Amino acid sequence: MALNRSRLSDRPVARSLRLLAGLVLFGLSLAFLVRARLGLDPWTVFGDGLSTRLHLSLGTITVLTSLVVLLLWIPLRQRPGLGTVANAFVVGPVLDLGVALLPDAGPVAVQVLFLVLALLCVSVGTGLYVGVGWGPGPRDGLMTGLNRLGLPIYLARMLIEGSVLLVGWLLGGTVGVATVVYALAVGPLVGRALPRLTLPPSR
């Protein structure tokens, strides 16, 4: 997705703050999943498996994975926006910071609370950073790129997330009930949040 110059100059401070808030919430949602110990989302399962094998932090793996995914945009003729680049570099450090600051969930009730907080953070966070209009995240752009080649978006998402989930699991990534709940709930939740959080062009 190309940079939309009109949106770059339309309330840039407000859009920058919403972008940053959205990415921070997104990173925190992943940290809540880690501390809930009920399973991770597909991409973080993949990152968790690599993190164990490469002895790097989960946040570092998240950044490196984002950069590799961005390279895959080239043959798909996708163009990153400012929000795409920010996503690649902000979410990982926030994830590491959140994991360092949050306690382990402990009792089942707290685990469930952390899962609910993760779902709320990812839906609001995605609504904020996508609603700015400065480009999708690296992984979302990969799906839309495949969609441009004729693959239905739901099928592109299933193939990509199913593949990274399988590889991550084989590498030792954490899979559990939250993996399923997250996969089923994120789409509808983001679908409700995005229209409400999208910042329209000023008149």
N, C-alpha and C positions, 0 to 999 in steps of 0.2 A: 504494500500500500504506500503510495507516494505521500509525502508531506503535503498537507492542505495548507497553502500559504495564508488563505483567508482566516483559517482557524488559528494559525500561529500568531496572527496579529490581533485576533479577537479576544480581548480580556486575557492576555497571557499570564498574568499573575494568578488570577482565579483558576485558570486551567492548570497551571503548574502545581498549585496547592492541592487541587483535586486529584491530579495525577499522582503526586507524592503520597497523599493520604490513601489512595486506592492501592498503591503498590505496597505500602507499609501494612495495610490490613491483609493484603494477599499473603505477604510473607508471614504475618502472625498466624494466619489460618493454618499454614503448613506446620508452624511451630506447635500450635495446639494439637494437631494430629500426632506429631511426634511424641509429645508429652502424654497424650491420652493412652498411648500404647494399645490401641485397638485396630491398628492397620493404617496404612498411608494411601494417599491418592496414587493413581498409576504412575505418573511421572516421578513422584517422590519415592515410590517403591524402587524404580529404576535408579534414582540417585542414591538411595540408601544402599542398594547392592553394590554400586560402584564405589561409594564412600568406604564401605567395608574392605573392598579389595585394594583400593588405591591409597587407603589411609589418609584421606583428605576429608575435611568437614563437609557436611551435607550441603551447606550454603555454597561452598566453593564448587562442589560438583554441580549444583544448580546453575551457577554462573557459567561454568565451562560447557554444560549441556546446552544452555541457551545460545551460546556463541556458535557451537557446532550446528544447531538447528538453523540458525541464521544463514550459515553457509549453504544449507539445503534450499534456501529461498532463491539462490542465484539461478539454478536451472529451471525453477518454477516461475521465474520472472516476477517475483514479488519484491516490492521496494519498502524498506522499513521506514516507519515514522519516528518522531522523537519519543513517543510513548513506547515504541518497540525497544529502542535502545535503552531507555530508562528501566524498562521491565527486566532486561537482561542483566543489568548491573545492580539493581536495588533489591530485588526479591531475595536473592541468596544471602546477602549480609543481614537483612532483617530476620530471615529464618534462623541463621546462626545465633543472632542476638536473642531472639525469642526463646530458643531452646536453652540458652545459657541462663536466662532470667526466670523462666517459668518453672515451677516445681513439677515433679512427676504427679500424675493425677491421683494415684493411690486407690481409694475406694471406687467401686463401680459407679456410684452416683456422680463422683467427680469426673470419672472418665467420660460418662455420657454428657456431662456439662461441657467438658472440653470439646467433645465432638460437635455439640450444638453451636458452641462459640466459633469453632472452625468453619462451620457451614455459614453462619451469619457473616463472619469476616470475609470469606471468599465471595459471597454473593454481593455484599455492599462494596467490597474492594474492587471486584471486577466491574460492577456498575459504574463506579467512580472513574477508574482509569480508562476503560473503554469509552465511557460517555464523554470524555474530553475530546475524542475525535482525533487524537494524535497517533493513531496506529495501534494495531492489535499486538498482543504478546507474541514472542517468537513461535510458540507452539500453536497458537490459534492461527497465525499466518501460514504455518505449514499446512493446516487443514484447509484453509481457504484457497491456498495455492493448488492443492490437489483437486479442490472443487472446480477451479477454473479449467482443469484438464478434463472435466466431465464426470468426476467421481462425486456422488451425492455427499453432502457434508456429513450426514450421520454415518455413512459408511467409511468416509475418510477418518472420522473421529474414532470409530470402532477399531479400524485397522491399526491406526497409530497407537492409540492408548492400549489396545489389546497386546500389541507387540512389545511396547516398553514395559507393560505390566509383567508379561511372561518372562522377558529377559531379566527384569529386575528381580523377580521371584527366584529364577534360576541362580542369580548371583547372590541370593541370600537376603533380598529386601523384605521388609516387613509387610505382610499381607494379612488382613483380618476383616472383621465385620465392618469396620469403618470404611474399608476400601470399597465395599459394595454400596454402603449407604451414601458415601460421598459421590460415587459415580452416578447413582440414581437421582440424587437430590440436587446436585449442583446446577444442572441444566434448567430445571423449572425455577429454582430460586433466582438464578441470574436472569432468567427470562422475565421475572417479575421486577427485579431491581433495576435492570438496565433502562427501561423507559422512564422510570421515575428519577434516575440519577444522571441522565444524559443532559449535558449543558448545550442548549440550542444556540445557534448563531444569534448575536445581538442584532437588533434592527436599527 
